[in-house]
Amino acid sequence: IARELTHVVEVALRGLFEGAKDVALARSPAILAKYILGVMRGLSQLARDGTPQNELLEIADHAASTCIVGSI
C-alpha cells in the first residue's frame, strides 16, 4: 500500500508541475516530483525525531523555493 500511495503522490506532483506553465521550473516535472517525495520523507523522519515545527516549515519552504528558477 505504501508503494502505491507513493506512486499516486508522485503522479499528482508531476501533474501539478506539468501544469505550472507560468513559472520556470528548475528541473523536469518528473525529477521535481521525486525530489519533493524525498523531501517529504525526510521531513517525516525529522518530525518523528522531534525537530521543531518552525524548522520543518523552513526546510519545506527552502525545498519549494528550489523548484522554481530564480527563487533561491
BANUFI-727358 format. One record per residue (C-alpha): residue number from 1; z, y, x. Coordinates in steps of 0.5 Angstrom, whole numbers. Layout:
<atoms>
atom i = NUM, c3 = Z, c2 = Y, c1 = X
...
</atoms>
This chain:
<atoms>
atom i = 1, c3 = 0, c2 = 0, c1 = 0
atom i = 2, c3 = 2, c2 = 5, c1 = 6
atom i = 3, c3 = -5, c2 = 4, c1 = 9
atom i = 4, c3 = -9, c2 = 5, c1 = 2
atom i = 5, c3 = -5, c2 = 11, c1 = 1
atom i = 6, c3 = -6, c2 = 14, c1 = 8
atom i = 7, c3 = -14, c2 = 13, c1 = 6
atom i = 8, c3 = -13, c2 = 16, c1 = 0
atom i = 9, c3 = -10, c2 = 22, c1 = 3
atom i = 10, c3 = -15, c2 = 22, c1 = 9
atom i = 11, c3 = -21, c2 = 22, c1 = 4
atom i = 12, c3 = -17, c2 = 28, c1 = 0
atom i = 13, c3 = -16, c2 = 32, c1 = 6
atom i = 14, c3 = -23, c2 = 31, c1 = 9
atom i = 15, c3 = -26, c2 = 33, c1 = 2
atom i = 16, c3 = -22, c2 = 40, c1 = 2
atom i = 17, c3 = -24, c2 = 41, c1 = 9
atom i = 18, c3 = -31, c2 = 40, c1 = 7
atom i = 19, c3 = -31, c2 = 45, c1 = 1
atom i = 20, c3 = -28, c2 = 50, c1 = 5
atom i = 21, c3 = -34, c2 = 54, c1 = 6
atom i = 22, c3 = -31, c2 = 61, c1 = 7
atom i = 23, c3 = -27, c2 = 59, c1 = 14
atom i = 24, c3 = -30, c2 = 57, c1 = 20
atom i = 25, c3 = -27, c2 = 50, c1 = 22
atom i = 26, c3 = -24, c2 = 48, c1 = 29
atom i = 27, c3 = -27, c2 = 41, c1 = 28
atom i = 28, c3 = -30, c2 = 37, c1 = 24
atom i = 29, c3 = -27, c2 = 35, c1 = 17
atom i = 30, c3 = -26, c2 = 28, c1 = 19
atom i = 31, c3 = -23, c2 = 30, c1 = 25
atom i = 32, c3 = -18, c2 = 35, c1 = 22
atom i = 33, c3 = -16, c2 = 30, c1 = 16
atom i = 34, c3 = -14, c2 = 25, c1 = 21
atom i = 35, c3 = -10, c2 = 31, c1 = 25
atom i = 36, c3 = -7, c2 = 33, c1 = 19
atom i = 37, c3 = -5, c2 = 26, c1 = 18
atom i = 38, c3 = -2, c2 = 25, c1 = 25
atom i = 39, c3 = 2, c2 = 32, c1 = 24
atom i = 40, c3 = 5, c2 = 29, c1 = 17
atom i = 41, c3 = 7, c2 = 23, c1 = 20
atom i = 42, c3 = 10, c2 = 27, c1 = 26
atom i = 43, c3 = 14, c2 = 32, c1 = 21
atom i = 44, c3 = 16, c2 = 26, c1 = 17
atom i = 45, c3 = 20, c2 = 23, c1 = 23
atom i = 46, c3 = 22, c2 = 29, c1 = 26
atom i = 47, c3 = 25, c2 = 30, c1 = 19
atom i = 48, c3 = 29, c2 = 24, c1 = 19
atom i = 49, c3 = 31, c2 = 25, c1 = 26
atom i = 50, c3 = 35, c2 = 32, c1 = 23
atom i = 51, c3 = 30, c2 = 37, c1 = 25
atom i = 52, c3 = 32, c2 = 43, c1 = 21
atom i = 53, c3 = 27, c2 = 45, c1 = 15
atom i = 54, c3 = 25, c2 = 52, c1 = 18
atom i = 55, c3 = 23, c2 = 49, c1 = 25
atom i = 56, c3 = 19, c2 = 44, c1 = 21
atom i = 57, c3 = 16, c2 = 49, c1 = 17
atom i = 58, c3 = 14, c2 = 53, c1 = 23
atom i = 59, c3 = 11, c2 = 47, c1 = 26
atom i = 60, c3 = 7, c2 = 46, c1 = 20
atom i = 61, c3 = 5, c2 = 53, c1 = 20
atom i = 62, c3 = 2, c2 = 52, c1 = 27
atom i = 63, c3 = -2, c2 = 46, c1 = 26
atom i = 64, c3 = -5, c2 = 49, c1 = 20
atom i = 65, c3 = -7, c2 = 55, c1 = 24
atom i = 66, c3 = -10, c2 = 51, c1 = 29
atom i = 67, c3 = -15, c2 = 48, c1 = 24
atom i = 68, c3 = -19, c2 = 55, c1 = 23
atom i = 69, c3 = -23, c2 = 58, c1 = 28
atom i = 70, c3 = -20, c2 = 65, c1 = 31
atom i = 71, c3 = -13, c2 = 64, c1 = 27
atom i = 72, c3 = -9, c2 = 62, c1 = 33
</atoms>
